[in-house]
Amino acid sequence: MQVLEPAPLLSLAGIVKVFRDGTRALDGVSLDVAEGAFVSLLGPSGCGKSTLLRIIAGLAEPSAGTIEGGQGLTGQIGFVFQEPTLMPWATVSENVYLPLRIKGRPRAEVEGRIARTLEGLGLRGFERAYPRQLSGGMRMRVSIARALVTSPRLLLLDEPFAALDEITRFRLNEDLLRLWQEQRWTVIFVTHSVFESVFLASRVVVMTQRPGRISADLPIALPYPREGALRTAPDYMALCRTVSARLGEAMA
């Protein structure tokens, strides 16, 4: 008897995006993402990665092509932007409560969920702090907590660690993987770092320079959990070289 594979959570077919000024950002992007997958979109700056993420989230419309899943997951998508975009006048706890407040959830009803989310991201004890009192890495943790407090089915991250120092970035990579293994949302993670994409993802999708197209779709056969020691392992370095070569081809 034939065993049918489950339908993908997200399916993009022939996505094209042309802006009003005539700039063609995306040119025929087709991509299936399975539920529970961790996919990295890797490519040079300006290749349309962020545009594609916004289309998946329903924040922008494609000029052509079809999308099944993402825009139908209204209310089940968490989005982490490049900048934390926190409310400076609100405490950490109030910032994380925001999406639940928008949904009309009483604060008393979700207090436990907020506390668990903050603890999972190492923010226990900072509930009453304001964004100006936090480091860049801590502000990004709050931004991730705000995306996760709604228990999303699909988590979209747009180069969230690009502006952080290397040590902070490594720690956040490891914390993100730990939480993903515990909760198994589906993740699409945009980055221009080969090393970050290989460390995090079960699959790396390489995009060409603008107009963005998919040049390579590479499985990352490294076991989870992945911890800091992996970054010096021969298998990891070999995969980084492979992905780097495919990125070089995509940019040629």
N, C-alpha and C positions, 0 to 999 in steps of 0.2 A: 504494500500500500504506500502511495506517495505521501510523504510528510510535507505539509505546507508550512513555509516559513511565515512568521507573523508579519503583518503589514507594517511598514515603517511608521514611526510616529510622525515623521516629517518627510515630505516628498516635494522636491522642486523640479520643474521641467521647463527647460528653455527660458530661464529668467533673463530678461533684458531690461536695462535701466538707462534711459537717455534723459538727461536733465534739460531744463528749458533753454539753456544756453547752447544746447547741441552736444554737450559732452556725453560721450557714451561710456558709462561707468562699468556696466556689466553686459556681457555678450554671450547669451545662450548657456547659462549655468544650470546644470541638472545635478541633483544631489539627493540621495536618500539617507536618512538618519534613523537608525533603529532605536527603539526605546531602551533607555539605560546606557546608551553609548556615550563616550567622551571623545568628541571630535574637535580637532584643532584646525582652524582655517589659517593657513600660513601664506604670506605673500609680502611683497614690497609695499611701502607706503604708497597710498593712492591707487591701489589695485582694485578697490571696490569691496574689500572685506567688510568694512563698517556699513556700507550701503546695503550689502546682502543681509547683514544681521538685522538692520532696521526693517527691511522688507519682511523677513521672517517674523519679526515682532509685531508687524502690522503698523509700524510707525511711518512707513513709506509704501507707495504703490509701485509695482513693476510696470514698465512700459509694455512688456509682452511676457508671455509665459504663464505657467500656472503653479500654484502652491497649494498643497493639501496638508492639513495638519496644523501648521504653525498659527495661522490667523484664525483657525477654528478652535484654538486653545485659549481663547480670551479668558483672562482671569487666572490662567494656569501657567503664565510665563513670567519669569523673573529676569530683569535686565540690569546688568552692572555696566555702567559707562566708564569711559577712560578717566574721568574726574569723579570724585565722590559725590558732588552735587548735593551736599547735606544742607539742611536749614540751619544757618549759623545761630539763630536765636533759640533753637530748641536743643534739649539735652540729647545724649546718645539714645536713651530709652524712648524719647518722644520721636526722634528721627526713625527709629526702627518700627515704632507703632504706626507711622503715617499710612502705609498701604492698607493696614487693617482698619484704621479710622475711616479711610476713604470708602472701604467696603461696608461701613456702618457697624463694625464690631465693637461692642462696649469694651472699654479698657480693662475693667475687672474680669471680663470673660477670657481675655487673651493674655493676662499678665504672666501666667506660667509659660506660655509659648514664647513670649518675648524674652523671659529670663533664660530659658533653655537655649534659645538661638544666640543670645549674647555670650553665654557660657561656652557654647561650642566654638565660638570664634575668639576666645580668649579675652572677652570684654567684661567679664565679671569684675565688679568694683568700679567700673567706669560709667555706670548707668546715668549718673547725674552730671557727668562732665559735658562740656560744650565742645563743638568741633575745633574751636580755636585753641583749646587746651591739649589737643591730640597731635601726635606725629602724623606724617603722611600715610604711613602703613596702618596706623590705628584708624584713621578716617576711612581708609579703604575697607578695613574690616567692618566698620559700621555700615558702609554702603552694601557690602555683601550680605550682612545680617538683614538689612532692610529688604533685599531681594529674596532671601530664604525664609523669612518669617511667614510668608503666605503659603509655604509648602508647595512650591511650583513643580509642575511636571516637566517643564523645559526651562533650563537656565542658560541665558545668553550673556557672555562676558566679552566686552569690547576693549581689548588691551588694558585690562584693569591694573596691571602691575608695571607698566612701561616706565612710569616716572619714579619708581622706587629704587632704592639702593639694592645691590645684589643680595646682601644677607636677608633683608626684609622680604625681598621677592622670593627667595628660596623658601623661607618659612611659610609664606602665604601659599606658595605652590603646594607644599606638603599638607598644610591645613585644609586646603580646598580638596585635595585628593582624599584625605581622611573622611571629610564630611560626605563627599560623593559616594565613597564606598559604604558608608553607613546608611545613606538615604536614597541613593541611586536615582537621582533625577537624571534626565538626559541633558547633556552639556554640549554647547557649541562655543568654543573659546577662540577668539580672534587674537593673533599675535604675529609679530614679525621676527620672533626669536626662534631659530631652529632648536636650540637647546631646551627652551621652555616647552615647545610643542611636543618634542619627543619624550620629555620627562612626564608630561601630564597625560597625553592622549593615548587612546587605544587605536586611533586612526588619525593620520595627518593628511589633510586635503590641501594641495599646493595650488595657488592661483598665479596666473600670469600678470604681467604689468597691464595697466589699463589699455583697452577695455578688459576687465577681468573675466577670465575663463578658467575652468579647472584643467590644470596641466597634469596632475598626478594625484592618485588616491592611494595612500600607503598605509598598510596595517603596521602597527607597532607591537611586535610580539615580545613584550617585556611583561613579566608577571607583576601583579599587584599583591600586596601593598608596595608602593615605591617610596623609598626614603632617601635621605641625603647621600648615603654611600653609593647609590646607583650612579651618581653623576661622574664617578671615576671608573665605573665598570667597563670592561672592553666591549660588551654587547651594546651598551648604551652609546658609547663613542662611535662604534661602527654604524649604528643606525643614524646617528647625527651626521656622519659623513655622507651616508646615502641620501638622506633628506636634503642636506645642503647641496649635493650635486643636482638633485632634481629641481631645487629652487633656482640654482644657477642656470639650468636649462630653460626654466620658465621665464627668466629675466633676460635671456639672450635675444 
